[in-house]
């Protein structure tokens, strides 16, 4: 994990606007700027596995 990222692989996060709890799976090296990185997250919707990329700034650590 590059220095300076807010999350590490395995962290449980949520979008700041709400939504399901997701697991951080990786960071993208493509399109990364000084101010932002892209984070791939995975989660389940029922029994269906989902994954998507989100801007790091749109995520926060999930609350218990």
Protein Blocks (a to p, Z undefined) as FASTA:
>chain_A
ZZhiabdehiacddfkbcjddddfbdcfehpafkbccddddddehjaccdddddfklpcc
ddZZ
